[in-house]
Amino acid sequence: AEAEAMPAALTAAIINCFYDLFGRNPSSEFLKTVEQLGFALDIITAALRKANDARARNPEGYATQILRSWLLNGVPTEYQGAGRQSTSDAPLADWEQDWIEEFRATQAKQKETND
C-alpha cells in the first residue's frame, strides 16, 4: 500500500517557502523525502531556513540532513511548535492560510498565462 500523500496545502506551503528562500522550486525527491519523514510544516521550514542561513549550495540535501538528524535526536526545543504530528487534521495558522491563498492565486495566474 502506498503511503498517504501529504495534504496538497502542506506541499504547496513547502514549495512556497522553498521558493521564497532559494528562488526556485524544490526537487520532487525532496518533497517525497519530507513527506516520508512526517514533520509538521513549522519544523520543515525551520530546516529550510537553516539551509538558507548556511548558504547551502544544495538546500534540499542540507535540509534533509537536518530533518533526518532531528528525527534521530529530537527536534531542538527552539524549533518545536507542533512537532511531529498529523498535519491533515491540525487547524492551519493564519499565516499558513494566507500562504495557501497566495500560492493558489499564483498558480491560477500562471495557468492563465500558459493557456
C-alpha positions in Angstrom: 0.0 0.0 0.0 1.2 3.4 -0.8 1.9 5.9 2.0 -0.8 8.5 2.4 0.2 11.6 0.4 0.9 14.9 2.1 -2.0 17.2 2.1 -1.8 19.5 -1.0 -1.9 22.5 1.2 1.2 21.3 3.1 3.1 20.6 -0.1 2.1 24.0 -1.5 3.4 25.7 1.6 6.7 23.8 1.5 7.2 24.7 -2.2 6.3 28.3 -1.4 8.7 28.6 1.5 11.4 26.9 -0.6 10.8 29.3 -3.5 10.9 32.3 -1.1 14.2 31.3 0.3 16.0 29.9 -2.8 14.3 31.4 -5.8 13.3 28.1 -7.3 11.1 25.1 -6.6 12.4 22.1 -4.6 13.0 18.8 -6.3 10.2 16.3 -6.3 12.7 13.9 -4.5 13.0 16.4 -1.6 9.2 16.7 -1.3 8.9 12.9 -1.3 11.6 12.6 1.4 10.0 15.3 3.6 6.6 13.6 3.2 8.1 10.3 4.4 9.8 11.9 7.5 6.3 13.2 8.5 7.3 16.5 10.2 4.9 19.4 10.6 5.3 22.5 8.4 7.0 24.6 11.0 9.7 22.1 11.5 10.3 21.7 7.8 10.5 25.5 7.3 12.9 25.7 10.2 15.2 23.3 8.4 14.9 25.2 5.2 15.8 28.4 7.0 18.9 26.8 8.5 19.9 25.7 5.0 19.4 29.2 3.8 21.4 30.7 6.7 24.2 28.3 5.9 24.0 29.4 2.2 23.9 25.7 1.3 24.7 25.0 -2.3 22.3 22.1 -2.2 19.5 23.3 0.1 17.4 20.1 -0.4 20.3 17.9 0.8 21.2 20.2 3.6 17.6 20.4 4.9 17.1 16.7 4.5 20.2 16.0 6.7 18.9 18.4 9.3 15.5 16.8 9.3 17.0 13.3 9.5 19.2 14.2 12.4 16.2 15.8 14.2 14.2 12.6 13.5 17.0 10.6 15.3 18.0 13.0 18.0 14.8 15.0 18.5 13.9 18.5 17.3 15.8 21.3 19.2 13.3 23.0 21.5 13.6 26.3 19.7 12.1 24.7 16.6 9.3 22.8 18.4 6.0 24.3 17.5 3.7 21.5 16.5 6.5 18.9 16.4 5.8 15.6 14.7 2.0 15.2 14.3 -0.5 14.5 11.6 -0.8 17.8 9.8 -4.0 16.9 7.9 -6.4 17.5 10.9 -4.4 20.3 12.6 -6.0 23.7 12.1 -3.9 25.9 9.9 -2.3 29.0 11.4 -3.4 32.4 9.9 -0.1 32.8 8.1 -0.5 29.3 6.6 -4.0 30.2 5.3 -2.6 33.4 3.8 0.2 31.5 2.2 -2.1 28.9 0.6 -4.3 31.6 -0.8 -1.3 33.4 -2.2 0.0 30.2 -3.6 -3.3 29.3 -5.3 -3.6 32.8 -6.7 -0.1 32.5 -8.2 -0.9 29.1 -9.6 -4.1 30.4 -11.2 -2.2 33.3 -12.7 0.5 31.0 -14.1 -2.3 28.8 -15.6 -3.9 31.8 -17.3 -0.6 32.8 -18.7 0.1 29.3 -20.0 -3.3 28.7 -21.5 
